């Protein structure tokens, strides 16, 4: 009798609605150049699987095996036959919709956009995202006598007030207290950046200092989260005198700033200050993500002026050739760029304005919606759970604005028109830039699972750089692959000294090494650091005195 009562019925309305949506999708896909033979095959397979699913549900027991999807893996789903049927029907419908999206005929960009849109809808429609269909959330509400729902509503209202979804317990962290704690001093500042000099941790340092240029679309302290996973602290521990650019979080007073302003007031000025403080005309430099693009452009500007200030250049997950921009390519085309130029660009009718950090953060989160959006909808709001403290996710929530003109120039000339790869095509700070004119040796790092800067796209930089270069690929993604301290003993990296034309050919002959790429980089960097000299006793010099302790004011500014 119990089995009969728990048999799926017409009350499972959302599962049926999703099924109807699949039927509607068959009709819609037929209008999108879906081959008739593929449509017929998909319809036939779908009907067979629906019949099989229904027959399984009629004979289901309360001890059904867990569903192989982490959203539905708990026993609460398996022990509730109606919920289990709803989840399995959803997964079948989702799989069918994606197969239909894959079968659509069209150019690569159109197909990618169809897949992305369908995946977004599928992820949003998961029964786990709705209290009425989520047996885990329902059971928690019963166990807590409704307190979980009350807490979920409180957290929803708090997130609305703060303007973004909480991905971690943000109250646990504070910049300068338990993240971004490596000791140093701000020795220079202008409208767009502060320059931090870090206190040496060794009695002697390499003669040639080091300059980091992090991305301006994030806060710099991704490179200085905790002492045990800080790229900044690790670099200082290796005996390098380190300077780091901390970009300002722009407000409306800086909405007019351009790409040229970011080059001139960012790395060009930082290079000048480091030279003045240390007395070294040449030194080592590192750029991360768009910070690497900015740094390389600045060095090309200086090369055009007959200057070669880099002893070496390290680029982490950086695009110089924008032929393959991964998932972000689906957002960038001529109409989209024109729309941005007309609304926030230099020639916008109402004047330039900011690209808000919250919009950028939301875009990146929806590149991985199950991990970075719906997971927190379920945990924070349906179950009333406070997300655990996690320094990387705290940083991820600490978004930054961008000036419209700078952003629009970047979109058009790099993402859309891919002009940096063509020598002399772009004019920056009054100079025709040619990346190939930079004479320093390069260390190029890419992450194998990076969905923002695909590793094979980063490999294309080897074709643009004319001097000595080393390419290394690490495991994991855009951030986790970079932030991989050796002490953790995690992941792998690949090396191959023979830089062939095709990335896949490089990888097929590469050697895999256990652990972190940091040790490989540190050995390489030491060969470009010069002799050891006594560490400076104080930051800056008479011209550039310490302004305030690190991490400084700029990094604490909120959107």
C-alpha positions as CSV (number, residue, x, y, z in Angstrom):
1,X,0.0,0.0,0.0
2,X,2.8,2.4,0.9
3,X,4.4,1.7,-2.4
4,X,1.2,2.5,-4.3
5,X,0.8,5.8,-2.4
6,X,4.3,6.9,-3.2
7,X,4.0,6.1,-6.9
8,X,4.6,9.3,-9.1
9,X,1.3,10.8,-10.1
10,X,-0.1,13.9,-11.7
11,X,0.9,15.8,-8.6
12,X,4.5,15.8,-9.8
13,X,3.6,18.9,-11.8
14,X,7.1,20.3,-12.2
15,X,8.5,17.1,-13.7
16,X,5.6,17.0,-16.2
17,X,6.1,20.7,-17.0
18,X,9.7,20.1,-17.7
19,X,8.6,17.2,-19.9
20,X,6.3,19.4,-21.8
21,X,9.2,21.9,-22.2
22,X,11.2,19.1,-23.8
23,X,8.3,18.5,-26.2
24,X,8.2,22.2,-27.0
25,X,11.9,22.2,-27.5
26,X,11.6,19.5,-30.1
27,X,9.4,21.8,-32.1
28,X,11.7,24.8,-31.5
29,X,14.8,22.9,-32.5
30,X,13.2,21.8,-35.7
31,X,13.2,25.5,-36.7
32,X,16.9,25.9,-35.8
33,X,18.3,23.7,-38.6
34,X,18.2,20.5,-36.5
35,X,18.6,17.7,-39.0
36,X,15.3,15.7,-39.3
37,X,17.1,12.4,-38.8
38,X,18.7,13.6,-35.6
39,X,15.4,15.0,-34.4
40,X,13.6,11.7,-35.1
41,X,16.4,9.7,-33.4
42,X,16.3,12.0,-30.3
43,X,12.5,11.7,-30.1
44,X,12.6,8.0,-30.3
45,X,15.3,7.6,-27.7
46,X,13.5,10.0,-25.4
47,X,10.2,8.2,-25.6
48,X,11.9,4.9,-24.9
49,X,13.8,6.3,-21.9
50,X,10.6,8.0,-20.5
51,X,8.8,4.7,-20.7
52,X,11.6,2.8,-19.0
53,X,11.8,5.5,-16.3
54,X,8.1,5.3,-15.7
55,X,8.1,1.5,-15.4
56,X,11.0,1.7,-13.0
57,X,9.1,4.2,-10.9
58,X,6.1,2.0,-10.7
59,X,8.2,-0.8,-9.2
60,X,10.4,1.4,-7.1
61,X,11.2,0.5,-3.5
62,X,12.1,2.9,-0.7
63,X,15.6,1.6,-0.9
64,X,16.4,2.7,-4.4
65,X,20.0,3.4,-5.3
66,X,21.2,6.9,-4.9
67,X,21.2,9.0,-8.1
68,X,24.6,9.7,-9.6
69,X,24.4,13.4,-9.4
70,X,25.7,15.3,-6.3
71,X,22.6,17.5,-6.2
72,X,20.4,14.4,-5.7
73,X,22.9,12.0,-4.1
74,X,21.6,12.0,-0.5
75,X,19.3,9.3,0.9
76,X,16.5,11.9,1.2
77,X,16.1,11.7,-2.6
78,X,16.5,8.0,-2.9
79,X,14.0,7.2,0.0
80,X,11.3,9.5,-1.5
81,X,10.1,7.7,-4.6
82,X,8.3,10.8,-6.0
83,X,11.3,13.0,-5.4
84,X,13.6,10.3,-7.0
85,X,11.3,10.1,-10.0
86,X,11.3,13.9,-10.3
87,X,15.1,14.0,-10.2
88,X,15.5,11.2,-12.7
89,X,12.9,12.7,-15.0
90,X,14.7,16.1,-14.8
91,X,18.1,14.5,-15.6
92,X,16.6,12.7,-18.6
93,X,15.0,15.8,-19.9
94,X,18.2,17.8,-19.3
95,X,20.3,15.3,-21.1
96,X,17.9,15.3,-24.1
97,X,17.8,19.0,-24.3
98,X,21.7,19.2,-24.4
99,X,21.8,16.5,-27.1
100,X,19.4,18.6,-29.1
101,X,21.5,21.6,-28.6
102,X,24.6,19.7,-29.7
103,X,22.8,18.6,-32.9
104,X,21.8,22.1,-34.0
105,X,23.6,23.1,-37.2
106,X,25.4,26.4,-37.4
107,X,28.7,28.1,-37.0
108,X,30.8,27.3,-33.9
109,X,29.8,30.5,-32.0
110,X,26.1,30.0,-32.6
111,X,26.3,26.5,-31.4
112,X,28.2,27.5,-28.3
113,X,25.6,30.1,-27.5
114,X,22.8,27.6,-27.9
115,X,24.6,25.2,-25.6
116,X,25.3,27.9,-23.0
117,X,21.7,29.1,-23.0
118,X,20.2,25.6,-22.7
119,X,22.6,24.7,-19.9
120,X,21.7,27.9,-18.0
121,X,18.0,27.0,-18.2
122,X,18.6,23.4,-17.3
123,X,20.7,24.3,-14.2
124,X,18.1,26.8,-13.1
125,X,15.2,24.3,-13.5
126,X,16.7,21.6,-11.2
127,X,14.2,20.4,-8.7
128,X,16.9,20.7,-6.0
129,X,16.5,24.5,-6.4
130,X,12.8,24.6,-5.2
131,X,11.7,24.0,-1.6
132,X,8.5,22.2,-2.8
133,X,10.6,19.6,-4.7
134,X,13.7,19.3,-2.4
135,X,13.2,16.5,0.2
136,X,16.5,17.4,2.0
137,X,15.3,21.0,2.6
138,X,11.9,19.8,3.6
139,X,13.3,17.4,6.1
140,X,15.5,20.0,7.6
141,X,12.6,22.4,8.0
142,X,10.7,19.6,9.9
143,X,13.8,18.8,12.0
144,X,14.3,22.4,13.0
145,X,10.6,23.3,13.4
146,X,10.9,25.8,10.6
147,X,14.0,27.5,11.8
148,X,16.0,26.6,8.7
149,X,13.4,28.4,6.5
150,X,13.5,31.4,8.8
151,X,17.3,31.5,8.7
152,X,17.2,31.1,4.9
153,X,14.9,34.1,4.6
154,X,17.2,36.2,6.8
155,X,20.2,35.3,4.7
156,X,18.3,36.1,1.5
157,X,17.4,39.5,2.8
158,X,21.0,40.1,4.0
159,X,22.3,39.2,0.6
160,X,19.8,41.5,-1.1
161,X,21.0,44.3,1.1
162,X,24.7,43.6,0.4
163,X,24.1,43.3,-3.3
164,X,25.5,39.8,-3.9
165,X,25.0,36.2,-2.9
166,X,27.2,35.0,0.0
167,X,29.5,32.2,-1.1
168,X,31.3,32.0,2.2
169,X,31.0,33.4,5.7
170,X,32.3,36.9,4.9
171,X,32.2,37.9,8.6
172,X,35.2,35.7,9.2
173,X,37.6,37.6,6.9
174,X,39.0,41.1,6.9
175,X,41.6,42.4,4.4
176,X,44.8,43.1,6.4
177,X,43.7,41.1,9.4
178,X,43.6,37.5,8.2
179,X,43.9,37.8,4.4
180,X,46.5,40.0,2.6
181,X,48.7,39.9,5.7
182,X,52.3,39.7,4.3
183,X,54.2,42.6,5.8
184,X,55.0,45.6,3.6
185,X,54.5,49.3,2.9
186,X,52.8,51.4,0.3
187,X,55.6,53.4,-1.2
188,X,53.7,55.2,-4.1
189,X,50.2,55.9,-5.1
190,X,48.3,57.7,-7.9
191,X,44.7,57.7,-9.2
192,X,44.7,54.1,-10.3
193,X,47.1,52.1,-8.1
194,X,49.2,51.9,-5.0
195,X,52.6,50.3,-5.2
196,X,53.5,48.0,-2.2
197,X,57.0,47.0,-1.3
198,X,57.2,43.9,0.9
199,X,59.5,43.5,3.8
200,X,62.3,41.0,3.1
201,X,62.2,37.7,4.9
202,X,65.8,36.8,4.2
203,X,69.1,38.4,5.2
204,X,70.1,38.7,1.6
205,X,68.0,39.3,-1.5
206,X,68.6,38.9,-5.2
207,X,70.1,42.1,-6.7
208,X,67.3,42.4,-9.2
209,X,64.0,43.1,-7.6
210,X,60.6,41.7,-8.7
211,X,57.4,43.5,-9.8
212,X,53.9,41.9,-9.8
213,X,51.1,43.3,-11.9
214,X,47.9,41.5,-10.9
215,X,44.5,41.7,-12.8
216,X,42.6,45.0,-12.4
217,X,39.3,43.1,-12.6
218,X,40.0,41.6,-9.2
219,X,41.7,42.6,-5.9
220,X,45.5,41.8,-5.8
221,X,45.3,39.7,-2.7
222,X,44.4,36.6,-4.6
223,X,48.2,36.4,-4.6
224,X,48.3,36.8,-0.8
225,X,45.4,35.0,0.8
226,X,46.9,33.1,3.7
227,X,50.6,32.7,4.7
228,X,50.6,29.1,3.5
229,X,49.1,29.7,0.1
230,X,50.5,33.2,-0.7
231,X,52.4,33.6,-4.0
232,X,53.6,36.9,-2.6
233,X,55.0,35.5,0.6
234,X,56.6,32.5,-1.2
235,X,58.4,34.9,-3.6
236,X,59.7,37.0,-0.7
237,X,60.8,33.8,1.1
238,X,62.8,32.8,-2.0
239,X,64.9,36.0,-1.5
240,X,63.3,38.4,-4.0
241,X,62.8,42.1,-3.2
242,X,59.1,42.3,-4.2
243,X,56.9,45.2,-5.3
244,X,53.2,44.6,-6.1
245,X,50.7,46.8,-7.9
246,X,47.4,47.2,-5.9
247,X,44.8,48.5,-8.4
248,X,42.2,51.0,-7.1
249,X,38.6,50.1,-7.2
250,X,37.3,52.9,-9.4
251,X,34.4,55.1,-8.5
252,X,32.5,57.5,-10.7
253,X,35.4,60.1,-10.5
254,X,37.5,57.6,-12.5
255,X,34.8,56.5,-15.0
256,X,36.7,58.4,-17.8
257,X,39.9,56.4,-17.5
258,X,41.1,54.6,-20.6
259,X,43.3,51.6,-21.5
260,X,46.2,54.0,-22.1
261,X,45.7,55.4,-18.6
262,X,45.9,51.9,-17.1
263,X,49.1,51.3,-19.0
264,X,50.7,54.7,-18.2
265,X,49.6,55.0,-14.6
266,X,49.9,51.3,-13.9
267,X,53.0,49.3,-15.0
268,X,54.8,52.1,-16.7
269,X,54.7,54.2,-13.6
270,X,55.4,51.2,-11.3
271,X,58.5,50.3,-13.4
272,X,59.8,53.9,-13.1
273,X,59.3,53.9,-9.3
274,X,60.9,50.5,-8.8
275,X,63.9,51.7,-10.8
276,X,64.2,54.8,-8.7
277,X,63.9,53.0,-5.4
278,X,66.3,50.0,-6.1
279,X,68.7,51.6,-8.6
280,X,68.2,48.7,-10.9
281,X,67.4,49.6,-14.6
282,X,66.4,46.0,-15.3
283,X,64.5,43.6,-13.1
284,X,62.0,40.7,-13.1
285,X,58.3,41.1,-13.7
286,X,55.2,39.0,-13.4
287,X,51.6,39.5,-14.8
288,X,48.5,37.5,-13.9
289,X,45.5,37.2,-16.3
290,X,44.6,40.6,-17.7
291,X,47.5,42.0,-15.6
292,X,49.8,40.0,-17.8
293,X,48.2,41.5,-20.9
294,X,48.6,45.0,-19.4
295,X,52.2,44.3,-18.4
296,X,53.2,42.9,-21.8
297,X,51.6,45.9,-23.5
298,X,53.5,48.3,-21.3
299,X,56.8,46.5,-22.1
300,X,56.0,46.7,-25.8
301,X,55.4,50.5,-25.4
302,X,58.8,50.8,-23.7
303,X,60.5,48.6,-26.4
304,X,59.1,51.0,-29.0
305,X,60.9,53.8,-27.0
306,X,64.1,51.9,-27.0
307,X,63.9,50.7,-23.4
308,X,64.1,47.1,-22.2
309,X,63.6,47.2,-18.4
310,X,62.7,43.5,-17.9
311,X,65.3,41.0,-16.9
312,X,62.6,38.4,-17.2
313,X,58.8,38.2,-17.6
314,X,56.4,35.7,-16.0
315,X,52.9,35.5,-17.4
316,X,50.3,33.5,-15.5
317,X,47.1,32.4,-17.4
318,X,47.5,35.3,-19.8
319,X,46.1,35.9,-23.2
320,X,48.2,37.8,-25.8
321,X,46.6,36.1,-28.8
322,X,42.8,36.3,-28.4
323,X,41.9,33.8,-31.1
324,X,40.4,31.4,-28.6
325,X,38.8,33.1,-25.6
326,X,37.0,30.0,-24.3
327,X,33.5,30.3,-22.9
328,X,33.8,34.1,-22.8
329,X,33.7,34.2,-26.6
330,X,29.9,33.7,-26.6
331,X,29.4,37.1,-25.0
332,X,31.6,39.1,-27.4
333,X,30.5,40.2,-30.9
334,X,30.1,43.5,-32.7
335,X,26.5,44.3,-31.5
336,X,27.5,43.6,-27.9
337,X,30.6,45.7,-28.1
338,X,28.7,48.5,-29.8
339,X,26.1,48.4,-27.0
340,X,28.8,48.7,-24.4
341,X,30.4,51.6,-26.2
342,X,27.1,53.4,-26.5
343,X,26.2,53.0,-22.9
344,X,29.4,53.2,-20.8
345,X,32.2,54.0,-23.3
346,X,34.1,57.3,-23.9
347,X,31.5,58.5,-26.5
348,X,28.4,57.4,-24.7
349,X,25.7,60.1,-25.0
350,X,25.5,60.6,-21.2
351,X,29.2,60.4,-20.8
352,X,31.4,57.5,-19.7
353,X,30.4,55.4,-16.7
354,X,31.5,52.3,-14.8
355,X,31.1,48.7,-15.5
356,X,29.9,47.6,-12.1
357,X,31.8,45.0,-10.3
358,X,28.6,43.1,-9.4
359,X,27.9,42.6,-13.0
360,X,31.3,41.2,-13.7
361,X,31.1,38.9,-10.7
362,X,27.7,37.6,-11.7
363,X,28.9,36.9,-15.3
364,X,31.8,34.8,-14.0
365,X,29.6,33.0,-11.5
366,X,27.2,32.0,-14.2
367,X,30.0,30.4,-16.2
368,X,29.8,27.7,-13.5
369,X,26.2,28.1,-12.2
370,X,25.8,24.8,-10.3
371,X,29.0,25.4,-8.3
372,X,28.8,29.2,-7.8
373,X,25.1,30.0,-7.9
374,X,22.5,27.3,-7.3
375,X,24.6,25.5,-4.8
376,X,24.3,28.5,-2.6
377,X,20.7,29.1,-3.3
378,X,20.0,25.6,-2.0
379,X,22.4,25.8,1.0
380,X,21.9,29.4,2.0
381,X,18.2,29.9,1.4
382,X,16.4,26.6,1.3
383,X,18.4,24.9,4.1
384,X,19.3,28.0,6.0
385,X,22.9,27.0,6.2
386,X,25.8,29.5,6.6
387,X,28.4,28.7,4.0
388,X,31.7,27.7,5.5
389,X,34.6,30.2,5.6
390,X,36.8,30.0,2.5
391,X,39.4,32.6,1.8
392,X,39.3,32.2,-2.0
393,X,35.5,32.6,-2.2
394,X,35.8,35.7,0.1
395,X,38.1,37.2,-2.4
396,X,35.8,36.1,-5.3
397,X,33.0,38.1,-3.6
398,X,35.1,41.2,-3.2
399,X,34.3,42.6,-6.7
400,X,35.8,45.6,-8.5
401,X,34.5,48.2,-11.0
402,X,36.1,49.1,-14.3
403,X,36.0,52.4,-16.1
404,X,33.8,52.1,-19.2
405,X,36.3,53.5,-21.8
406,X,39.0,51.1,-20.6
407,X,36.7,48.1,-20.7
408,X,35.3,49.0,-24.1
409,X,38.7,49.4,-25.6
410,X,39.8,46.1,-24.2
411,X,36.7,44.3,-25.6
412,X,37.0,45.8,-29.1
413,X,40.7,45.8,-29.8
414,X,41.7,42.6,-27.9
415,X,38.7,40.2,-27.5
416,X,36.8,41.2,-30.6
417,X,39.5,42.2,-33.1
418,X,42.5,40.4,-31.6
419,X,44.9,43.2,-32.7
420,X,47.7,42.7,-30.1
421,X,49.0,39.7,-32.0
422,X,49.6,41.9,-35.1
423,X,52.9,43.8,-34.8
424,X,52.3,47.6,-35.0
425,X,48.5,47.3,-35.4
426,X,47.7,48.9,-32.0
427,X,48.8,52.3,-30.8
428,X,49.1,52.6,-27.0
429,X,50.5,55.6,-25.1
430,X,51.5,57.1,-28.5
431,X,53.5,54.0,-29.6
432,X,52.9,51.2,-32.1
433,X,53.2,48.1,-30.0
434,X,55.0,44.9,-31.0
435,X,55.1,42.1,-28.4
436,X,57.9,40.5,-30.4
437,X,60.2,43.6,-29.7
438,X,60.4,42.6,-26.0
439,X,63.8,41.0,-25.5
440,X,63.4,39.5,-22.1
441,X,63.1,35.8,-21.5
442,X,59.5,34.7,-20.7
443,X,58.1,32.1,-18.3
444,X,54.6,31.2,-19.5
445,X,52.2,29.4,-17.2
446,X,48.7,28.0,-18.1
447,X,46.2,25.9,-16.3
448,X,44.9,22.8,-18.0
449,X,41.2,23.1,-16.9
450,X,41.1,26.9,-17.3
451,X,37.7,28.0,-18.8
452,X,38.6,31.7,-18.9
453,X,42.1,31.5,-20.5
454,X,42.2,28.1,-22.2
455,X,45.7,26.6,-21.9
456,X,46.1,26.1,-25.6
457,X,45.2,29.8,-26.1
458,X,47.9,30.8,-23.6
459,X,50.3,28.6,-25.5
460,X,49.8,30.8,-28.6
461,X,51.9,33.4,-26.8
462,X,54.9,31.3,-27.6
463,X,54.4,32.2,-31.2
464,X,54.4,35.9,-30.5
465,X,57.4,36.1,-28.2
466,X,60.7,36.1,-30.1
467,X,63.2,35.5,-27.3
468,X,63.8,32.7,-24.9
469,X,60.7,31.2,-23.3
470,X,59.6,28.4,-21.1
471,X,56.0,27.1,-21.2
472,X,54.6,25.2,-18.2
473,X,51.1,23.8,-17.8
474,X,49.6,23.1,-14.3
475,X,46.5,21.1,-13.3
476,X,43.2,22.5,-12.3
477,X,41.6,25.9,-13.3
478,X,42.2,29.6,-13.6
479,X,42.7,30.3,-9.9
480,X,43.2,26.9,-8.2
481,X,45.9,26.0,-10.7
482,X,47.9,29.2,-9.9
483,X,47.4,29.1,-6.2
484,X,49.0,25.8,-5.6
485,X,51.7,26.0,-2.9
486,X,54.4,23.3,-2.9
487,X,53.8,22.4,0.8
488,X,50.4,21.1,0.0
489,X,51.8,18.4,-2.3
490,X,48.8,18.7,-4.6
491,X,48.2,18.4,-8.4
492,X,50.7,18.1,-11.2
493,X,52.4,20.1,-13.8
494,X,53.8,19.4,-17.3
495,X,57.0,20.6,-19.0
496,X,58.5,20.3,-22.5
497,X,61.4,22.4,-23.6
498,X,60.6,21.9,-27.3
499,X,58.0,24.6,-28.2
500,X,56.4,23.3,-31.3
501,X,53.7,25.1,-33.3
502,X,50.7,23.2,-32.0
503,X,49.7,23.0,-28.3
504,X,48.5,19.5,-28.5
505,X,51.8,18.3,-30.0
506,X,53.6,20.1,-27.2
507,X,51.4,18.3,-24.6
508,X,51.8,14.8,-26.2
509,X,55.5,15.0,-25.7
510,X,55.5,16.8,-22.3
511,X,56.7,15.3,-19.0
512,X,54.3,15.2,-16.1
513,X,55.7,16.1,-12.6
514,X,53.9,15.7,-9.3
515,X,53.3,18.7,-7.1
516,X,53.3,22.5,-7.7
517,X,54.7,24.4,-10.6
518,X,56.0,27.0,-8.1
519,X,59.2,25.1,-7.5
520,X,60.0,25.0,-11.3
521,X,59.3,28.7,-11.6
522,X,61.4,29.5,-8.5
523,X,64.4,27.7,-10.0
524,X,64.0,29.5,-13.3
525,X,63.5,32.9,-11.7
526,X,66.6,32.5,-9.5
527,X,68.7,32.4,-12.7
528,X,67.5,35.9,-13.6
529,X,67.8,37.4,-10.1
530,X,71.4,38.4,-10.2
531,X,73.8,38.1,-7.3
532,X,72.8,38.2,-3.6
533,X,73.0,41.5,-1.7
534,X,72.1,42.6,1.8
535,X,68.4,43.1,2.2
536,X,67.2,46.7,2.5
537,X,66.5,47.8,6.1
538,X,63.6,50.1,5.2
539,X,61.0,50.4,2.4
540,X,61.3,53.0,-0.3
541,X,63.9,55.7,-0.3
542,X,64.1,59.5,0.2
543,X,62.1,60.2,-2.9
544,X,59.5,57.5,-2.3
545,X,58.8,57.2,1.4
546,X,56.4,54.7,3.0
547,X,52.9,56.1,2.9
548,X,51.0,53.4,5.0
549,X,51.3,49.7,5.8
550,X,50.3,47.0,3.4
551,X,47.7,46.2,2.2
552,X,46.9,49.9,1.9
553,X,43.6,51.7,1.4
554,X,42.9,51.0,-2.2
555,X,42.4,47.3,-1.8
556,X,39.8,47.9,1.0
557,X,37.5,50.0,-1.2
558,X,34.2,48.2,-1.9
559,X,32.0,48.5,-5.0
